[in-house]
Amino acid sequence: TKVLKMAQAQQYSQGTSIVIGILDTGLDASLLTPTAGFPTAIIGSNFSNSGTPGVPRDDNGHGTLVAHIAQSTAPGSILSISKVLNANMLATERAIMLGMREAIRNGAQIINLSLGGRFQSRLMRDFINVVQDDVGVLVVGAAGNAGSSIREYPSAHLGVVAVGNVNERDQRHAGEGPSNFGNWVNIAAPGVNVAGLGQAGTGTSFSAPFVSGTAALMLS
């Protein structure tokens, strides 16, 4: 937040009433109640193949940190929580599409996808096109942590904001889990040793929600 001068940005906007869809591993069970850290969150569904059926409880920790970054960046925003990644950080395209549909039903104007892979089906491509072009949702994706210029999806999908990872010196992260790069990566944000709510992590997964939160500040 110091690098991004977030305190100054939040003097202009808090992201009030902007809904951000967080499609990830869910949210820590202790935070699922409306009074526990995410007072305005919309608690959605579990579309993954792990965890409690129907409830987006986090069985990995990844999603809780992603949600925390987005909420800390845009304190006035509303998070729509959908679990699409299982405990091993794996998701099916079907789960992602169901999560996106749920977020849109909940009023999401921004969807954060801190996930990805090397391939994308035609069905997924067409689905994202509809989400972006017809529904008008901004999709933000993590560019990946392979230190490669090979495209990862859905972040490399045309129109999706692909987010790379930089350190506190604004240099591309090249340590453990190095940031992907290339002309398909649109923007970068801090994502090295990001900590919050008892979690910590490094990677483009944690850079993306800074961008999603900043987009919420701009939209509001």
Phi, psi and omega per residue, in radians:
T1 nan -0.503 3.084
K2 -1.193 -0.740 3.138
V3 -1.067 -0.721 -3.090
L4 -1.479 -0.068 -3.105
K5 0.937 0.797 -3.020
M6 -1.115 -0.609 -3.135
A7 -1.056 -0.676 3.117
Q8 -1.231 -0.717 3.136
A9 -1.087 -0.666 -3.088
Q10 -1.294 -0.133 2.995
Q11 -1.254 -0.430 3.141
Y12 -1.615 -0.583 -3.058
S13 -2.732 2.600 3.075
Q14 -2.002 -0.008 -3.057
G15 1.309 0.437 -3.007
T16 -0.989 2.238 3.043
S17 1.242 0.029 3.068
I18 -1.403 2.243 -3.132
V19 -1.653 2.184 3.082
I20 -1.938 2.131 3.066
G21 -1.424 2.098 3.104
I22 -1.843 1.855 -3.138
L23 -1.842 1.829 -2.968
D24 -2.723 -2.532 -3.130
T25 -1.544 0.106 3.115
G26 1.774 -2.802 -3.086
L27 -2.286 2.443 3.117
D28 -0.852 2.352 -3.055
A29 -0.966 -0.612 -3.118
S30 -1.233 -0.223 -3.099
L31 -1.860 0.012 -3.070
L32 -1.254 -0.448 3.128
T33 -1.279 2.604 -3.031
P34 -1.053 -0.333 -3.066
T35 -1.721 0.012 -2.968
A36 -1.894 1.197 3.005
G37 1.668 -0.500 3.122
F38 -2.286 1.241 -2.954
P39 -1.114 -0.414 -3.099
T40 -1.902 0.108 -3.062
A41 -1.101 2.515 3.016
I42 -1.733 1.992 -3.074
I43 -1.523 1.976 -3.061
G44 -1.637 -2.349 -2.955
S45 -2.046 2.945 3.030
N46 -1.857 1.872 3.124
F47 -1.757 0.056 -3.124
S48 -1.507 3.138 3.117
N49 -1.838 0.427 3.059
S50 -2.479 2.835 3.120
G51 1.511 -3.052 -3.102
T52 -1.215 2.183 3.132
P53 -0.993 2.300 3.064
G54 1.441 -0.237 -3.067
V55 -2.085 2.241 -3.078
P56 -1.438 0.975 3.107
R57 -1.366 2.408 -3.085
D58 -1.374 2.065 3.083
D59 -1.925 0.399 3.124
N60 -2.380 -0.737 -3.093
G61 1.885 -0.426 -3.093
H62 -1.030 -0.868 -3.065
G63 -1.156 -0.596 3.129
T64 -1.107 -0.743 3.129
L65 -1.206 -0.722 3.102
V66 -1.032 -0.800 3.130
A67 -1.096 -0.720 -3.137
H68 -1.085 -0.733 3.137
I69 -1.105 -0.802 3.139
A70 -1.068 -0.785 -3.120
Q71 -1.186 -0.649 3.130
S72 -1.209 -0.568 3.120
T73 -1.280 -0.702 3.130
A74 -2.196 1.430 -3.005
P75 -1.059 -0.444 -3.118
G76 -1.556 -0.037 -3.099
S77 -1.319 2.868 3.083
I78 -1.966 2.207 -3.138
L79 -1.703 2.292 3.002
S80 -1.773 1.985 -3.006
I81 -1.721 2.058 3.047
S82 -2.225 2.296 3.116
K83 -1.588 2.002 3.116
V84 -2.085 -0.348 3.120
L85 -1.733 2.418 3.104
N86 -1.484 -3.031 -3.075
A87 -1.061 -0.427 3.140
N88 -1.702 0.254 3.101
M89 1.154 0.591 3.113
L90 -2.002 2.513 3.139
A91 -2.484 2.648 2.978
T92 -1.623 2.732 3.066
E93 -1.076 -0.620 3.116
R94 -1.042 -0.781 3.131
A95 -1.075 -0.723 -3.138
I96 -1.136 -0.756 3.128
M97 -1.127 -0.705 3.087
L98 -1.112 -0.692 3.111
G99 -1.136 -0.705 3.115
M100 -1.146 -0.715 3.127
R101 -1.107 -0.709 3.110
E102 -1.122 -0.762 3.140
A103 -1.068 -0.704 3.137
I104 -1.152 -0.718 3.079
R105 -1.053 -0.540 3.131
N106 -1.473 0.084 3.059
G107 1.618 0.266 -3.090
A108 -1.081 2.296 2.992
Q109 -1.782 -0.281 3.115
I110 -2.342 2.417 3.046
I111 -2.185 2.204 3.134
N112 -1.745 2.149 3.131
L113 -2.092 1.581 3.086
S114 -1.552 1.107 -3.055
L115 -2.785 2.962 3.102
G116 2.923 3.019 3.124
G117 -2.839 3.077 -3.040
R118 -1.373 -0.288 -3.032
F119 -2.204 2.695 3.099
Q120 -2.506 2.285 -3.136
S121 -1.331 2.860 3.085
R122 -1.107 -0.657 3.123
L123 -1.047 -0.786 3.132
M124 -1.140 -0.711 3.115
R125 -1.039 -0.825 -3.119
D126 -1.158 -0.641 3.136
F127 -1.104 -0.820 -3.137
I128 -1.128 -0.647 3.087
N129 -1.015 -0.749 3.121
V130 -1.142 -0.772 3.137
V131 -1.020 -0.739 -3.094
Q132 -1.370 -0.890 -2.945
D133 -1.475 -0.707 -3.069
D134 -1.600 -0.711 -3.130
V135 -1.509 -0.547 3.092
G136 1.497 0.497 -3.140
V137 -1.604 2.411 3.037
L138 -1.470 2.141 3.128
V139 -1.838 2.208 3.136
V140 -2.002 2.267 -3.096
G141 -2.259 2.582 3.048
A142 -1.325 2.331 -3.064
A143 -1.310 -0.301 3.113
G144 1.818 2.866 -2.957
N145 -2.190 0.721 -3.125
A146 -1.780 0.007 -3.103
G147 1.073 0.606 -2.993
S148 -2.225 2.760 3.031
S149 -1.654 -0.016 3.099
I150 -1.188 2.315 -3.043
R151 -1.167 2.447 3.013
E152 -2.060 2.525 -3.085
Y153 -2.017 2.598 0.207
P154 -1.511 0.024 -3.063
S155 -1.086 -0.548 -3.129
A156 -1.436 -0.073 3.109
H157 -1.109 2.399 -3.117
L158 -0.977 2.187 3.122
G159 1.699 -0.417 3.060
V160 -1.289 2.399 3.108
V161 -1.430 1.868 -3.128
A162 -1.516 2.153 -3.008
V163 -1.937 2.138 3.021
G164 -1.609 3.130 -2.994
N165 -2.108 2.256 3.054
V166 -2.191 2.778 3.106
N167 -1.586 -3.009 -3.082
E168 -1.178 -0.227 3.084
R169 -1.718 0.237 3.113
D170 1.104 0.558 3.099
Q171 -1.900 2.524 3.125
R172 -1.021 2.282 -3.106
H173 -1.182 2.182 -3.103
A174 -2.169 0.201 3.123
G175 -1.444 -2.483 3.116
E176 -1.095 2.259 -3.077
G177 1.121 1.019 -3.038
P178 -1.149 2.555 -3.097
S179 -1.148 2.429 2.953
N180 -1.187 2.862 -3.043
F181 -2.649 3.038 3.115
G182 2.280 3.030 -3.075
N183 -1.257 -0.106 3.072
W184 -1.542 -0.175 3.069
V185 -1.541 2.143 -2.966
N186 -1.552 -0.549 -2.982
I187 -2.782 2.836 3.095
A188 -2.279 2.724 3.112
A189 -2.592 2.820 3.124
P190 -1.016 2.529 3.122
G191 -2.905 0.576 3.136
V192 -2.034 2.119 3.138
N193 0.947 0.817 3.070
V194 -1.407 2.309 -3.052
A195 -2.303 2.644 3.061
G196 3.004 2.552 3.106
L197 0.941 0.643 3.096
G198 1.377 0.131 3.117
Q199 -2.056 2.773 3.055
A200 -2.633 2.590 -3.136
G201 -2.888 2.828 3.078
T202 -2.266 2.365 3.093
G203 2.567 2.949 -3.138
T204 -1.167 -0.367 3.052
S205 -0.974 -0.597 -3.069
F206 -1.671 -0.186 2.998
S207 -1.382 -0.697 -3.069
A208 -0.983 -0.803 -3.112
P209 -1.168 -0.387 2.988
F210 -1.099 -0.707 3.133
V211 -1.237 -0.741 3.102
S212 -1.056 -0.754 3.115
G213 -1.144 -0.698 3.115
T214 -1.146 -0.667 3.076
A215 -1.068 -0.651 3.093
A216 -1.137 -0.679 3.071
L217 -1.051 -0.758 -3.105
M218 -1.196 -0.720 -3.125
L219 -1.135 -0.695 -3.103
S220 -1.297 nan nan
